[in-house]
Amino acid sequence: MILSALPNCLCCESRINPHHSARKSSFYDVDYCSTYCRKFVEEGHKMVNGMDKTGHKNMKGLEWWPKLSFDCEVCGDAYEVNKTNSKLLFCSNYCSKALQKNANIRKASNLLATFKMMQHKRKYGNEKGWLSSNSIYEIMKNRGDVAYNSYPSIFKLWASKGLIEVRSINNRVNEYRIAERFITEPIGKFMIQCRPKRNC
């Protein structure tokens, strides 16, 4: 992929490379480079002035990214994130490994990242968060997830668990969205509690 063709993050303007995100973290979004940047914009946070941070007048012209609080996707506990580790979805390595080990799903973290994007669309997007099957395919393809199984079977499984809602547009296209309760509830925790009996 040509770097100049990559989109810019709507917050920090860094390039969003889906292939890099799929390899290096459990987060990918088409509008923001990280969960941090999305939260920073959507909740209206401001940069911290250098004088306010340090108490020194000569630092007035400098600005820092503030620490932001997130809820862990597995245990639900709050944890703070700064800009440098802004792609984290978990409060600890223990919770990160717990999802991959206990959810009984191949590439569980990658699937969680797709669900997180759908959660953002459900909360902030148009049409109450519905995404077409074509859009879902592109998201999963960018993360390298389509090869191990097709998304229709994956989403059918999680629709039966109550995590995903599905509606038919025509004979060939469905639309999907996260169920309303998961706008606020930890998705990773639910994936572990309702793990499928077989790998998907």
ChimeraX commands (.cxc) that place a marker at each C-alpha (Angstrom):
marker #1 position 0.00,0.00,0.00 radius 0.5
marker #1 position 1.34,3.43,-0.97 radius 0.5
marker #1 position 1.83,5.60,2.12 radius 0.5
marker #1 position 0.51,8.75,0.43 radius 0.5
marker #1 position -2.78,6.96,-0.31 radius 0.5
marker #1 position -3.45,6.10,3.34 radius 0.5
marker #1 position -6.08,8.16,5.20 radius 0.5
marker #1 position -5.14,10.56,7.99 radius 0.5
marker #1 position -6.37,10.18,11.56 radius 0.5
marker #1 position -9.06,12.79,12.24 radius 0.5
marker #1 position -7.35,13.63,15.54 radius 0.5
marker #1 position -3.56,13.56,15.26 radius 0.5
marker #1 position -3.36,13.39,11.44 radius 0.5
marker #1 position -1.01,10.38,11.44 radius 0.5
marker #1 position -1.43,7.86,8.63 radius 0.5
marker #1 position -3.83,4.97,9.27 radius 0.5
marker #1 position -2.30,1.76,7.95 radius 0.5
marker #1 position -4.73,-1.16,8.44 radius 0.5
marker #1 position -2.09,-3.78,7.71 radius 0.5
marker #1 position 0.28,-2.30,10.27 radius 0.5
marker #1 position -2.56,-2.15,12.81 radius 0.5
marker #1 position -3.48,-5.77,12.22 radius 0.5
marker #1 position 0.09,-6.89,12.92 radius 0.5
marker #1 position 0.99,-4.58,15.76 radius 0.5
marker #1 position -2.16,-4.10,17.81 radius 0.5
marker #1 position -5.72,-5.22,18.43 radius 0.5
marker #1 position -7.25,-2.02,17.12 radius 0.5
marker #1 position -8.15,-0.73,13.69 radius 0.5
marker #1 position -10.48,2.10,12.66 radius 0.5
marker #1 position -11.04,3.85,9.37 radius 0.5
marker #1 position -11.31,7.32,10.98 radius 0.5
marker #1 position -8.80,7.24,13.86 radius 0.5
marker #1 position -5.40,5.67,14.39 radius 0.5
marker #1 position -6.26,4.55,17.93 radius 0.5
marker #1 position -8.95,4.24,20.57 radius 0.5
marker #1 position -7.23,7.17,22.28 radius 0.5
marker #1 position -7.71,9.51,19.31 radius 0.5
marker #1 position -11.34,8.54,18.87 radius 0.5
marker #1 position -12.08,9.18,22.54 radius 0.5
marker #1 position -10.10,12.44,22.53 radius 0.5
marker #1 position -12.26,13.88,19.72 radius 0.5
marker #1 position -15.66,12.45,20.56 radius 0.5
marker #1 position -15.50,13.42,24.24 radius 0.5
marker #1 position -14.07,16.87,23.51 radius 0.5
marker #1 position -10.77,16.56,25.39 radius 0.5
marker #1 position -8.14,19.30,25.13 radius 0.5
marker #1 position -4.36,19.34,25.03 radius 0.5
marker #1 position -2.67,20.10,28.36 radius 0.5
marker #1 position -0.77,23.40,28.41 radius 0.5
marker #1 position 2.87,23.10,29.41 radius 0.5
marker #1 position 2.65,25.73,32.15 radius 0.5
marker #1 position -0.37,24.00,33.68 radius 0.5
marker #1 position 1.43,20.66,33.58 radius 0.5
marker #1 position 4.80,21.75,34.93 radius 0.5
marker #1 position 4.12,25.05,36.71 radius 0.5
marker #1 position 6.86,26.75,34.70 radius 0.5
marker #1 position 6.01,29.81,32.60 radius 0.5
marker #1 position 8.66,29.01,30.01 radius 0.5
marker #1 position 6.71,25.82,29.15 radius 0.5
marker #1 position 3.55,27.76,28.26 radius 0.5
marker #1 position 3.99,27.31,24.51 radius 0.5
marker #1 position 4.20,23.51,24.73 radius 0.5
marker #1 position 1.29,21.08,24.85 radius 0.5
marker #1 position 0.88,17.50,26.04 radius 0.5
marker #1 position -1.66,14.83,25.23 radius 0.5
marker #1 position -3.60,14.11,28.45 radius 0.5
marker #1 position -4.08,10.66,29.94 radius 0.5
marker #1 position -7.55,9.27,29.23 radius 0.5
marker #1 position -9.51,6.66,31.15 radius 0.5
marker #1 position -10.83,3.52,29.48 radius 0.5
marker #1 position -12.72,0.44,30.67 radius 0.5
marker #1 position -10.97,-2.88,30.06 radius 0.5
marker #1 position -12.71,-5.03,27.46 radius 0.5
marker #1 position -12.29,-8.17,29.58 radius 0.5
marker #1 position -12.62,-7.29,33.27 radius 0.5
marker #1 position -14.37,-3.92,32.94 radius 0.5
marker #1 position -11.93,-2.14,35.30 radius 0.5
marker #1 position -10.85,1.41,34.48 radius 0.5
marker #1 position -7.28,2.08,33.35 radius 0.5
marker #1 position -5.44,5.13,32.06 radius 0.5
marker #1 position -3.89,5.38,28.61 radius 0.5
marker #1 position -1.52,7.98,27.19 radius 0.5
marker #1 position -0.90,8.72,23.53 radius 0.5
marker #1 position 2.11,6.42,23.22 radius 0.5
marker #1 position 0.19,3.23,24.11 radius 0.5
marker #1 position -3.08,4.46,22.67 radius 0.5
marker #1 position -4.11,1.28,20.85 radius 0.5
marker #1 position -4.55,-0.82,23.99 radius 0.5
marker #1 position -7.96,-2.41,24.61 radius 0.5
marker #1 position -7.05,-4.12,27.90 radius 0.5
marker #1 position -5.86,-3.04,31.33 radius 0.5
marker #1 position -3.11,-5.69,31.43 radius 0.5
marker #1 position -1.41,-8.51,29.55 radius 0.5
marker #1 position -3.35,-10.88,31.79 radius 0.5
marker #1 position -6.69,-9.70,30.38 radius 0.5
marker #1 position -5.34,-9.62,26.83 radius 0.5
marker #1 position -4.18,-13.23,27.09 radius 0.5
marker #1 position -7.41,-14.23,28.84 radius 0.5
marker #1 position -9.45,-13.24,25.79 radius 0.5
marker #1 position -7.27,-15.18,23.37 radius 0.5
marker #1 position -7.08,-18.23,25.66 radius 0.5
marker #1 position -10.64,-18.42,26.96 radius 0.5
marker #1 position -12.84,-17.10,24.15 radius 0.5
marker #1 position -12.22,-20.28,22.11 radius 0.5
marker #1 position -12.05,-18.26,18.90 radius 0.5
marker #1 position -9.24,-18.03,16.38 radius 0.5
marker #1 position -7.81,-14.53,16.24 radius 0.5
marker #1 position -10.11,-13.38,19.06 radius 0.5
marker #1 position -8.38,-10.02,19.45 radius 0.5
marker #1 position -8.82,-9.22,15.77 radius 0.5
marker #1 position -12.50,-10.09,15.92 radius 0.5
marker #1 position -12.88,-7.93,19.03 radius 0.5
marker #1 position -11.34,-5.02,17.11 radius 0.5
marker #1 position -14.00,-5.41,14.42 radius 0.5
marker #1 position -16.72,-5.46,17.06 radius 0.5
marker #1 position -15.21,-2.32,18.64 radius 0.5
marker #1 position -15.48,-0.47,15.34 radius 0.5
marker #1 position -19.11,-1.58,15.10 radius 0.5
marker #1 position -19.64,-0.36,18.67 radius 0.5
marker #1 position -18.34,3.08,17.66 radius 0.5
marker #1 position -20.68,3.14,14.66 radius 0.5
marker #1 position -23.61,2.10,16.88 radius 0.5
marker #1 position -22.90,4.93,19.30 radius 0.5
marker #1 position -21.84,7.72,16.97 radius 0.5
marker #1 position -22.65,6.72,13.39 radius 0.5
marker #1 position -25.59,7.43,11.11 radius 0.5
marker #1 position -28.56,5.07,10.75 radius 0.5
marker #1 position -28.01,3.83,14.32 radius 0.5
marker #1 position -24.89,1.90,13.49 radius 0.5
marker #1 position -25.89,-0.46,10.69 radius 0.5
marker #1 position -22.98,-1.59,8.48 radius 0.5
marker #1 position -23.46,-3.41,5.19 radius 0.5
marker #1 position -21.96,-6.83,4.56 radius 0.5
marker #1 position -19.62,-5.20,2.04 radius 0.5
marker #1 position -18.38,-2.76,4.69 radius 0.5
marker #1 position -17.82,-5.58,7.18 radius 0.5
marker #1 position -15.91,-7.54,4.55 radius 0.5
marker #1 position -13.59,-4.59,3.88 radius 0.5
marker #1 position -12.95,-4.06,7.60 radius 0.5
marker #1 position -12.08,-7.71,8.16 radius 0.5
marker #1 position -10.03,-7.93,4.97 radius 0.5
marker #1 position -7.95,-4.94,6.04 radius 0.5
marker #1 position -7.19,-6.72,9.29 radius 0.5
marker #1 position -6.35,-9.96,7.45 radius 0.5
marker #1 position -9.21,-11.88,9.05 radius 0.5
marker #1 position -11.31,-13.04,6.11 radius 0.5
marker #1 position -8.97,-15.84,5.09 radius 0.5
marker #1 position -9.52,-18.02,8.16 radius 0.5
marker #1 position -13.30,-18.04,7.74 radius 0.5
marker #1 position -16.03,-16.04,6.05 radius 0.5
marker #1 position -17.59,-13.25,8.08 radius 0.5
marker #1 position -21.24,-14.37,7.42 radius 0.5
marker #1 position -20.71,-17.55,9.46 radius 0.5
marker #1 position -18.86,-15.63,12.17 radius 0.5
marker #1 position -21.59,-13.03,12.44 radius 0.5
marker #1 position -24.35,-15.65,12.33 radius 0.5
marker #1 position -22.73,-17.31,15.34 radius 0.5
marker #1 position -22.56,-14.08,17.35 radius 0.5
marker #1 position -26.07,-13.07,16.30 radius 0.5
marker #1 position -27.26,-16.29,17.94 radius 0.5
marker #1 position -25.43,-15.21,21.10 radius 0.5
marker #1 position -27.13,-11.80,21.12 radius 0.5
marker #1 position -24.02,-9.72,20.41 radius 0.5
marker #1 position -24.87,-8.89,16.79 radius 0.5
marker #1 position -28.14,-7.85,15.14 radius 0.5
marker #1 position -28.78,-8.70,11.47 radius 0.5
marker #1 position -31.28,-7.39,8.94 radius 0.5
marker #1 position -31.68,-8.32,5.28 radius 0.5
marker #1 position -31.56,-5.59,2.63 radius 0.5
marker #1 position -32.04,-7.90,-0.34 radius 0.5
marker #1 position -31.26,-11.49,-1.30 radius 0.5
marker #1 position -27.53,-10.83,-1.44 radius 0.5
marker #1 position -26.83,-8.11,1.16 radius 0.5
marker #1 position -27.29,-8.06,4.92 radius 0.5
marker #1 position -26.60,-5.29,7.39 radius 0.5
marker #1 position -25.13,-5.81,10.84 radius 0.5
marker #1 position -24.78,-3.84,14.05 radius 0.5
marker #1 position -23.82,-4.35,17.68 radius 0.5
marker #1 position -26.79,-4.95,19.99 radius 0.5
marker #1 position -27.71,-1.84,21.96 radius 0.5
marker #1 position -26.63,-3.22,25.36 radius 0.5
marker #1 position -23.05,-3.51,24.11 radius 0.5
marker #1 position -22.72,0.22,23.51 radius 0.5
marker #1 position -21.49,0.32,27.11 radius 0.5
marker #1 position -20.84,-3.29,28.20 radius 0.5
marker #1 position -17.36,-4.86,27.72 radius 0.5
marker #1 position -17.50,-6.89,24.52 radius 0.5
marker #1 position -14.44,-9.00,25.31 radius 0.5
marker #1 position -15.94,-10.12,28.61 radius 0.5
marker #1 position -19.09,-11.25,26.82 radius 0.5
marker #1 position -17.05,-13.12,24.19 radius 0.5
marker #1 position -15.41,-15.14,26.97 radius 0.5
marker #1 position -18.65,-15.80,28.85 radius 0.5
marker #1 position -20.50,-16.90,25.71 radius 0.5
marker #1 position -17.61,-18.60,23.95 radius 0.5
marker #1 position -18.66,-20.91,21.11 radius 0.5
marker #1 position -18.27,-24.66,21.44 radius 0.5
marker #1 position -16.16,-24.74,18.31 radius 0.5
marker #1 position -13.56,-22.49,16.77 radius 0.5
marker #1 position -14.94,-19.98,14.28 radius 0.5
marker link #1:1,2 radius 0.2
marker link #1:2,3 radius 0.2
marker link #1:3,4 radius 0.2
marker link #1:4,5 radius 0.2
marker link #1:5,6 radius 0.2
marker link #1:6,7 radius 0.2
marker link #1:7,8 radius 0.2
marker link #1:8,9 radius 0.2
marker link #1:9,10 radius 0.2
marker link #1:10,11 radius 0.2
marker link #1:11,12 radius 0.2
marker link #1:12,13 radius 0.2
marker link #1:13,14 radius 0.2
marker link #1:14,15 radius 0.2
marker link #1:15,16 radius 0.2
marker link #1:16,17 radius 0.2
marker link #1:17,18 radius 0.2
marker link #1:18,19 radius 0.2
marker link #1:19,20 radius 0.2
marker link #1:20,21 radius 0.2
marker link #1:21,22 radius 0.2
marker link #1:22,23 radius 0.2
marker link #1:23,24 radius 0.2
marker link #1:24,25 radius 0.2
marker link #1:25,26 radius 0.2
marker link #1:26,27 radius 0.2
marker link #1:27,28 radius 0.2
marker link #1:28,29 radius 0.2
marker link #1:29,30 radius 0.2
marker link #1:30,31 radius 0.2
marker link #1:31,32 radius 0.2
marker link #1:32,33 radius 0.2
marker link #1:33,34 radius 0.2
marker link #1:34,35 radius 0.2
marker link #1:35,36 radius 0.2
marker link #1:36,37 radius 0.2
marker link #1:37,38 radius 0.2
marker link #1:38,39 radius 0.2
marker link #1:39,40 radius 0.2
marker link #1:40,41 radius 0.2
marker link #1:41,42 radius 0.2
marker link #1:42,43 radius 0.2
marker link #1:43,44 radius 0.2
marker link #1:44,45 radius 0.2
marker link #1:45,46 radius 0.2
marker link #1:46,47 radius 0.2
marker link #1:47,48 radius 0.2
marker link #1:48,49 radius 0.2
marker link #1:49,50 radius 0.2
marker link #1:50,51 radius 0.2
marker link #1:51,52 radius 0.2
marker link #1:52,53 radius 0.2
marker link #1:53,54 radius 0.2
marker link #1:54,55 radius 0.2
marker link #1:55,56 radius 0.2
marker link #1:56,57 radius 0.2
marker link #1:57,58 radius 0.2
marker link #1:58,59 radius 0.2
marker link #1:59,60 radius 0.2
marker link #1:60,61 radius 0.2
marker link #1:61,62 radius 0.2
marker link #1:62,63 radius 0.2
marker link #1:63,64 radius 0.2
marker link #1:64,65 radius 0.2
marker link #1:65,66 radius 0.2
marker link #1:66,67 radius 0.2
marker link #1:67,68 radius 0.2
marker link #1:68,69 radius 0.2
marker link #1:69,70 radius 0.2
marker link #1:70,71 radius 0.2
marker link #1:71,72 radius 0.2
marker link #1:72,73 radius 0.2
marker link #1:73,74 radius 0.2
marker link #1:74,75 radius 0.2
marker link #1:75,76 radius 0.2
marker link #1:76,77 radius 0.2
marker link #1:77,78 radius 0.2
marker link #1:78,79 radius 0.2
marker link #1:79,80 radius 0.2
marker link #1:80,81 radius 0.2
marker link #1:81,82 radius 0.2
marker link #1:82,83 radius 0.2
marker link #1:83,84 radius 0.2
marker link #1:84,85 radius 0.2
marker link #1:85,86 radius 0.2
marker link #1:86,87 radius 0.2
marker link #1:87,88 radius 0.2
marker link #1:88,89 radius 0.2
marker link #1:89,90 radius 0.2
marker link #1:90,91 radius 0.2
marker link #1:91,92 radius 0.2
marker link #1:92,93 radius 0.2
marker link #1:93,94 radius 0.2
marker link #1:94,95 radius 0.2
marker link #1:95,96 radius 0.2
marker link #1:96,97 radius 0.2
marker link #1:97,98 radius 0.2
marker link #1:98,99 radius 0.2
marker link #1:99,100 radius 0.2
marker link #1:100,101 radius 0.2
marker link #1:101,102 radius 0.2
marker link #1:102,103 radius 0.2
marker link #1:103,104 radius 0.2
marker link #1:104,105 radius 0.2
marker link #1:105,106 radius 0.2
marker link #1:106,107 radius 0.2
marker link #1:107,108 radius 0.2
marker link #1:108,109 radius 0.2
marker link #1:109,110 radius 0.2
marker link #1:110,111 radius 0.2
marker link #1:111,112 radius 0.2
marker link #1:112,113 radius 0.2
marker link #1:113,114 radius 0.2
marker link #1:114,115 radius 0.2
marker link #1:115,116 radius 0.2
marker link #1:116,117 radius 0.2
marker link #1:117,118 radius 0.2
marker link #1:118,119 radius 0.2
marker link #1:119,120 radius 0.2
marker link #1:120,121 radius 0.2
marker link #1:121,122 radius 0.2
marker link #1:122,123 radius 0.2
marker link #1:123,124 radius 0.2
marker link #1:124,125 radius 0.2
marker link #1:125,126 radius 0.2
marker link #1:126,127 radius 0.2
marker link #1:127,128 radius 0.2
marker link #1:128,129 radius 0.2
marker link #1:129,130 radius 0.2
marker link #1:130,131 radius 0.2
marker link #1:131,132 radius 0.2
marker link #1:132,133 radius 0.2
marker link #1:133,134 radius 0.2
marker link #1:134,135 radius 0.2
marker link #1:135,136 radius 0.2
marker link #1:136,137 radius 0.2
marker link #1:137,138 radius 0.2
marker link #1:138,139 radius 0.2
marker link #1:139,140 radius 0.2
marker link #1:140,141 radius 0.2
marker link #1:141,142 radius 0.2
marker link #1:142,143 radius 0.2
marker link #1:143,144 radius 0.2
marker link #1:144,145 radius 0.2
marker link #1:145,146 radius 0.2
marker link #1:146,147 radius 0.2
marker link #1:147,148 radius 0.2
marker link #1:148,149 radius 0.2
marker link #1:149,150 radius 0.2
marker link #1:150,151 radius 0.2
marker link #1:151,152 radius 0.2
marker link #1:152,153 radius 0.2
marker link #1:153,154 radius 0.2
marker link #1:154,155 radius 0.2
marker link #1:155,156 radius 0.2
marker link #1:156,157 radius 0.2
marker link #1:157,158 radius 0.2
marker link #1:158,159 radius 0.2
marker link #1:159,160 radius 0.2
marker link #1:160,161 radius 0.2
marker link #1:161,162 radius 0.2
marker link #1:162,163 radius 0.2
marker link #1:163,164 radius 0.2
marker link #1:164,165 radius 0.2
marker link #1:165,166 radius 0.2
marker link #1:166,167 radius 0.2
marker link #1:167,168 radius 0.2
marker link #1:168,169 radius 0.2
marker link #1:169,170 radius 0.2
marker link #1:170,171 radius 0.2
marker link #1:171,172 radius 0.2
marker link #1:172,173 radius 0.2
marker link #1:173,174 radius 0.2
marker link #1:174,175 radius 0.2
marker link #1:175,176 radius 0.2
marker link #1:176,177 radius 0.2
marker link #1:177,178 radius 0.2
marker link #1:178,179 radius 0.2
marker link #1:179,180 radius 0.2
marker link #1:180,181 radius 0.2
marker link #1:181,182 radius 0.2
marker link #1:182,183 radius 0.2
marker link #1:183,184 radius 0.2
marker link #1:184,185 radius 0.2
marker link #1:185,186 radius 0.2
marker link #1:186,187 radius 0.2
marker link #1:187,188 radius 0.2
marker link #1:188,189 radius 0.2
marker link #1:189,190 radius 0.2
marker link #1:190,191 radius 0.2
marker link #1:191,192 radius 0.2
marker link #1:192,193 radius 0.2
marker link #1:193,194 radius 0.2
marker link #1:194,195 radius 0.2
marker link #1:195,196 radius 0.2
marker link #1:196,197 radius 0.2
marker link #1:197,198 radius 0.2
marker link #1:198,199 radius 0.2
marker link #1:199,200 radius 0.2
view
